[in-house]
Amino acid sequence: MTSPSRRAAVRRPGICVVAVATAALLVSCGGSGGPTAAGGSAGTRATDERPTGTPSSADPGASVKSPQARGRSVPVGLRIPAIGVDTPVMRLGLAPDGSVRVPPITADDRAGWYEHSPTPGQTGPSVILGHVTVGKYGDGVFRHLDRLRRGERIEARLENGTTAEFAVTDVRTVAKADFPAEDVYGNVNRPELRLITCGGPLAEDGYRDNVIVFAVSTSATSSAGER
């Protein structure tokens, strides 16, 4: 994905708009929350949710040796052992208004890969979105994303039967108005991963923040049968 030539994070009711190059990407993790909604309490109703984090000054690549990039292969699954995530991954494109589509609000919640970003293991930032809550169904697949810590493992299962492995380098909770478009979508010279969901306090128009996990590749290629 090309580095943004301009960017803006615009706060409207429940919406975060990120302009990348000539396309406006609306980063949203959707869904109505219930009693388990982040930032809410029993009986609190969330009408919507959108992604954000507080930037860390730590070098995302410190002490992590990045392997050679691999070829393109679409992600079909995502596993994050530290927070109990093992989910199928669907493809997400752009809606007619230029926003990034999000996974549907269903009982069998799953993550979604933004198909205009690199696939996991390719050079560049591969972007995967997920819900923190899914309305009447309760917790979303990324409900505990903000609990991840530096060095914890993320595995992306690919369509070609291999697994791309990553290590967490940073976890940020940022206000949607300050969404770091350059850090999330900008060019990098190695395989990296971005996981995005909502977080922070819950307001009438949705969650105030986004949680963003940054990770770098730690392995070349391993077959699914070896795991």
N, C-alpha and C positions, 0 to 999 in steps of 0.2 A: 504494500500500500504506500502511495506516495506521501511524503511529508506535507502536512497542511500548509498551504500558502497563506491562509488566514484562518482565524478561529474566533469563536465567540460562544460563551455559555449564557443563554438567555433564560431567566427564570419566569415561567408563566405558571398558572395553576396546574400543578402536577406534571410539568413538562420541562425537560432539559434539552435544549437544542445545541448541537455542536456543529459548527461549519467546518468542513474539511475539504480543502481545495475548492472545487465549485459545487460540491454536494453538501447539503445540510443533513447531518446525521442526528436524528433524535434518539438519544440513548435512554431507553425506558425499560424497567423490569416489571411493569404492570401489575395488576391484581389488586383485589380488595382484601384487606386484612380483617381478621376477627380478633378474638381474645388473645391470640398468640402473636399478634402483629408486633414487630419490633418497635420499641418506643411507646407502645400503647399498654393499657392495662385491661383487666377483664371488663368486658362490656364496651370497650372502645372500638369504633368502627373506622377502618381505613378505607377511604374512597379510592385511593390510587397509590402507586408507589413508583419511584424512579431512582436510578443509581447515583453515588459520590464517595470521600476520605480526606485526612489531613496529610499533606505531603511530608515525607521524611527526607532528611538530609543525607541519609545513608546511601552509598553507592550501590545501585541495584545489582551490579555485577561483582561486587567484592567477594573474594574467596570462592568463586564458582568458576570451574573450568568448563567452558562451553565447547561441545563437540562440533564437528563439521555438519553443516545443514544437510537435510535429506530432501528427496523429491516430494512433489505435491501428492498428498493423499488426504481425502476428506475425513474429518473426525466423526466417529460413530458412537463413541462412548467416552465418559470421563470418570475417573476414580480419584478421590481425595481421602486417603485412609484416616487422616487425623481428625476429620469431621464427619466421617461416615457417609461420604457421598460416593455413589456408584450409579451413574445415570446414563441413559442413552442421550445422544446429542443429535439435534435436528439442525437443518440448514435455515439460516435467516437472511433474507434479502432486504431490500428497501421497499417501503410502502409508497403509494403514489405521491404523498406529500414530502418525500425525501427522508422520512424517518426510518430508523432501523426497526424492522419487525421484531416482535418478541414471541416466545413460546406461548401457546394458548393457555388459558386458565382452566386446568383440568385436574382431576384427582391424581392422575399419573404424571405429575409435573416432571419436566425434563429440561435440560440446558439446551442452549442454541448457539451454534457457531455462526458468526457474521461472515457470510460467504465472500465478501469483497476484501477480507483480510487474508493474510497467508494461512495455509493450513499448519497445524502444529508440527514443528520440526523444520519448517522452511525458514529461511532468513526473513526476519521482520516480526512484528507483533501480531500474533494470532489472537483474535478477540472472541471470547465466549461469554454470553449473557445468561442470567438465570434469575428466577423470582426469589424473593425473600418470604413472601406469603402468597397464597393462591386463593383468596376469598374464603368461601365457605369450607374449602378443603383444608385450610390450616397452613402449616409451614410449607414454604417453597424449598426447592432443591438446594438453594444457596442460603438457607436460613442462618447458618452458622459460619458463613464465609469470613466474617470479621474475627473469628477465633484463630485463624491460621497464623502461624509464626514462621519467622525466617528459617529456611532450611527444610521445611516440611515438604513432602513429596506430592506431586500431582502427575497423574498418568493419563494421557490421551490415547485411546484406542482408535486406530486408523482403519480406513476401508480396505487397505491392502494387507491387513492382518498383522501389522507391526504396532508397537506401542512407543509413543514419544514421551519421554520422562522429563520432568521439570522440577526445579527446587524453588520454593518461595524466596524472593529477595526483599519484598516490601509489601506491606498492607496499609492502605491509606483510607481514611474516611474523610471525604471532602464535601463541602457544600456544593449543591448542584450548580449554583451560580458561579462557582470557581472550578468547574470541571476541567481537568488538565488535558485538554485535547491533544496537545503536542506530545505529552508523555505517553498517552494511551495509543494514539494512532500514528505518531511520527516514525520516521525511518530509524532502524537500528541495524547494526552490522552482524547480528547473530540471531539464532532462533529464540524468540521470547513468547510469553503467554500473558494475556490479560483476562482476568475473570472479573465480571462486573455485576453488582446487584444494588439494591437500595439499603439504606440504613439511617441511623440517627433518629431524632425525634419525629413523631408522627403528627402532622398538622391536618387541617381540613382538606387541603389540596394534595395530600400524600406525604411521603417521606421527604425530609428536608435534604438528606445527604445521599451520596453514593459510596459504596464500599468497593474499592478496586484492589485486586491482588495482582502483583507483578511477579513473574517467575521467569527463569532462564532454563534453557535445555541443559540436561546433565548427562544425556546418553545419546549414542548414535542410533542404531536400529536394533530392536529386539523383537522377535516374533511372538505373536500372541500365545503360541504353543509352548514357549519357554517359560511362561510366567505361572 
